[in-house]
Amino acid sequence: MNAFLSSIGYSHWVLPALLAIPTLGAIVIWLQGAPGRGAPGDDDVASGVAAAPRLIALVTFLIEFVVSLGLWWSYDASNPGWQAVYDTAWIPSWGIHFRIGIDGISLMMILLTTFTMTLAVLGGWTSIRKRAHTYYALMLILTAGMLGVFMALDLFLFYVMWEVMLVPMYFIIGVWGGDRRVYASMKFFIYTMVGSLLMLVAIVYLGLSAASPLTGIPNFNYDVVLQHANLRGPASFWLFGAFFLAFAVKVPMFPFHTWLPDAHVEAPTAGSVVLASIMLKLGTFGFLRLAVPLFPSAATNDTVRGIILTLAVIGIVYGALVSLVQPDFKKLVAYSSVSHLGFVMLGIFALTVQSVQGALMVMINHGISTGALFFLIGMIYERRHTRLIEDYGGIARVVPMFAAALTIVSFSSIGVPGTNGFVGEFLVLVGAFRTYPVFAFIAATAVIFSAAYLLWAIQRILFNRLDKPVNFHMPDLNRRELALLVPLLAAIVWLGVYPKPVLSRMQASAEHFVQSVQTRAVHSVAEGGN
Amino acid sequence: MQFDLAIPSQLTAALGPDLLLMGGASLLLLWAAWRAPSVAHQRSVGIASMLLTVAVGAYAIWSLYQLRTATGGPIAVDNFRWMADAVILLGTLFTIALTIDDNERQQITVAESHVLILFASSGMMLLAAAQDLMIVFLGVELMSLSVYSLAAINRRSARGAEGALKYFLLGAFATAFLLYGMALVYGATGTTNLADIAARVSGLALTRSPLLVIGIGLLLIGFGFKVAAVPFHMWAPDVYDGAPSPITAYMAATVKAAAFAALLRVWMEAFPAAFADWRPAVGGLAIATMIVGNAVGLAQRNIKRMLAYSSIAHAGFLLVALASGSTQAGAAMLFYLLAYTLATFGAFAVIIVLSRAGDHPVMIEDFAGLWSVRPWLALGMGVLMLSLLGFPVFGGAGFFAKWYVLQAALQAPTPETTLAVILVLTTVVSAGYYLYVVMVMFMKPRPEGAAVPGATPGLTRAVVVVSVVAILLLGVVPNRFVRLAQAGVMRSIPTVPLAPNTASTARP
């Protein structure tokens, strides 16, 4: 495989191609049908208008996924540096380059993105009934934006990509969402923007501090900025704070999480899947790529770390407790994300190799299992048009395949050994226990809560008594839905039983992350002492 | 090649584009008066005015590439001037194009409206060139008097008359401040030439002279009125709301561009040594303008008033560039003015499409569900709103404009972090009203029985298309314009690097 890939020069063009393919796909879809064709109430699925755009989108995402899959083999797991780098000048007067590349962390995030997005098209296959052209075009642009964030090695490019993904998501929630979609989309946009604009100021500041002394042109190259970034002093705390706010909103950390339940619940199925599986990971990815490595002394400062770990643990427990009392199944899953992402933050800031690896695994696992949960909710919602748990009951007898899938996915989300969920949370707890036993202990209790809320929910939905006549004749999963779920279920089992190929590809990057942060933090303390 | 401005023929050559515009406008005035007023006549005079504007614009851009300089004198010959001219003439071209269509819709038959626009623009070009306070005053008056009459050009509109009268009274008031400020600066330094003022201020150690400081303050108030900076902004919403839409766009974008070009040149060339004196004043003005403009903008339901407050807010963002005193301030300002001109004219062109004949204000609610009846128009308006918001890629040039101002603010001798943070926070506030328009267009249903906007007249459509395409293009490949803008600034403001030294030595 590697010989073939290198014979076609794969690593030279793959990253730009991954950005270009969805962009071109979006253009093709819009050329195929004008953005506002038809009356507003038109049902594009029934009239067949949606057939072409969704097919183009699916084909584009399949091509994208196949192209990205080559990275799995071409990636050299022993090398913690940037790979498949592509660098070209963009705006030389401002020292801005179009510089992209990957390490083990972004590799897995890119694969997760292309995998999930392909399934997300299938997830909205029949439920997106209006303005199908624009919807699929926006999904493709959104993909380009998210992949761009994972690849960006130039701070300016990172910011641009960070904002690019905001607009498509705003429209996806606001146009195709539920009843309170307008409110939810506006809240999502404004929350994200507050954080990211302060990050913009920090990025300009960093770029200027890395400016060339000869020409005075700023430099936004990640590696150069990393060398010039203030290691200590009040400035580094303020800058860290700006990045922290941008990413903490996105993660979302308690107490910046209030946009999440609204956005997740109001978004259409595919929108919720993208939000949960990928967009939340962008926040934690931002901590791993920018906030922590650039300001190691601020990030390892005992007070800062104490605050962040406390918030992470509050998020873990709070998210789980709030999930316990949700009558709405989608909202329950939305709050469970707050809890799971708390584990990621705990893993990152505990700063041991194991806990960071665990955090990365949780990022991937949460993407798969929560994405799958949102898909499943979308499926029963399409059948019954309600998400309230009390409207179901005993449907396992009516829809056995659905019940089996929901049970496996819930086990994975709980973290039952043998599913993927177990590996990540276990590693985080083991890793965090070495440095922060108290936090790890409290977080471990939340695993029990998560078992409680999900098991209780599936008991009320699937088992109990089948007492509502409307539920007697629900159709079971169709072939499209099976095609969507089988890859997810396979991934759940594969990562639960044999996570080594994934872990080994992230190992070098995780080690490099922990080591460089620790040495740079120590270095800055030593400098401060002089 | 260098112009020697003491020689009349060379002075004439250096003023070439300005003279071409003034001469052409005078001839067009004769032609406009030659025939009885009619819709067809105003259209042909309008087309001729557009051709003249294009010719002058080509002359200015040709001059830009000639890389000429001049000896010290009443006017400047540098890239900054030519690029400011290009932005002004672009706005003029857009205004005339929109006015032709709008006059037809409103049944305004006075062909002189186009000629008045040309005269106002020649005043603006003088402002961009002025290197002497007298020329600044000449330019301000030529520009303002023409714009006063333009604001009242629709004689059947009561709101138009009210706005124009307000504009005239407050404008005259502001001119008095300007003139008094100039007199005091002359009194302190004994000259009106900008370079000589700078030399005497630093040479005679006048930075603490009360005469000079009060003069600078009065000048700042005068310019503050012209650019509608808070607290001198009260006239703007009424005037913008009452005037015909093309003229509103002209006042919001082009008048502002000219006033800022003059403001920047006067401040950077005449008062760099007094940087420590005016920095807090300009910075405070910027903060007040950004906060008030954006906060009050949130409450607007009439789209022209909303854009009026947006224009006030943008003046605040531009003042940040000035307050920084950075070498990048001029280039950042030029880029910002270009992006703002494009977005403003595009947005007003869309408003013209949506407005009905007669004296009805266009409300934001009128945009409800526009996506389902006029999808391309809604998409264009979406891009324009995101550009005014300063959003990357989808908002194109608007983002780079804000980026450049931020960069200028943080690159200043003493980084203006506070101003930068207020700038981005007020930008978030502005998302509240720009996105409201986007939300109304794309996420609200079209109300039952709402009239579908009529077909877009050709010239108006051209303005929308050109502005949206230019915004998106500049949003991907801004480098060429940035390079030109930077070259312009290095030539015109060599004295700025002095400012930090003065600022730091002035402290006890």
HADDOCK unambig.tbl for C-alpha pairs under 7 A between the chains (distance, minus, plus):
assign (segid A and resid 35 and name CA) (segid B and resid 375 and name CA) 6.43 0.50 0.50
assign (segid A and resid 36 and name CA) (segid B and resid 371 and name CA) 6.34 0.50 0.50
assign (segid A and resid 36 and name CA) (segid B and resid 372 and name CA) 5.86 0.50 0.50
assign (segid A and resid 36 and name CA) (segid B and resid 375 and name CA) 4.95 0.50 0.50
assign (segid A and resid 39 and name CA) (segid B and resid 372 and name CA) 6.26 0.50 0.50
assign (segid A and resid 40 and name CA) (segid B and resid 372 and name CA) 5.61 0.50 0.50
assign (segid A and resid 91 and name CA) (segid B and resid 479 and name CA) 5.19 0.50 0.50
assign (segid A and resid 92 and name CA) (segid B and resid 479 and name CA) 6.99 0.50 0.50
assign (segid A and resid 93 and name CA) (segid B and resid 479 and name CA) 6.44 0.50 0.50
assign (segid A and resid 93 and name CA) (segid B and resid 482 and name CA) 6.90 0.50 0.50
assign (segid A and resid 93 and name CA) (segid B and resid 483 and name CA) 6.42 0.50 0.50
assign (segid A and resid 160 and name CA) (segid B and resid 392 and name CA) 5.90 0.50 0.50
assign (segid A and resid 163 and name CA) (segid B and resid 392 and name CA) 6.66 0.50 0.50
assign (segid A and resid 164 and name CA) (segid B and resid 392 and name CA) 6.80 0.50 0.50
assign (segid A and resid 164 and name CA) (segid B and resid 393 and name CA) 6.76 0.50 0.50
assign (segid A and resid 174 and name CA) (segid B and resid 443 and name CA) 6.26 0.50 0.50
assign (segid A and resid 175 and name CA) (segid B and resid 443 and name CA) 5.42 0.50 0.50
assign (segid A and resid 190 and name CA) (segid B and resid 428 and name CA) 6.86 0.50 0.50
assign (segid A and resid 193 and name CA) (segid B and resid 428 and name CA) 6.53 0.50 0.50
assign (segid A and resid 194 and name CA) (segid B and resid 425 and name CA) 6.95 0.50 0.50
assign (segid A and resid 194 and name CA) (segid B and resid 428 and name CA) 6.04 0.50 0.50
assign (segid A and resid 197 and name CA) (segid B and resid 424 and name CA) 5.79 0.50 0.50
assign (segid A and resid 198 and name CA) (segid B and resid 421 and name CA) 6.93 0.50 0.50
assign (segid A and resid 198 and name CA) (segid B and resid 424 and name CA) 6.71 0.50 0.50
assign (segid A and resid 201 and name CA) (segid B and resid 420 and name CA) 6.85 0.50 0.50
assign (segid A and resid 201 and name CA) (segid B and resid 421 and name CA) 6.98 0.50 0.50
assign (segid A and resid 204 and name CA) (segid B and resid 407 and name CA) 6.17 0.50 0.50
assign (segid A and resid 205 and name CA) (segid B and resid 410 and name CA) 6.52 0.50 0.50
assign (segid A and resid 208 and name CA) (segid B and resid 411 and name CA) 6.88 0.50 0.50
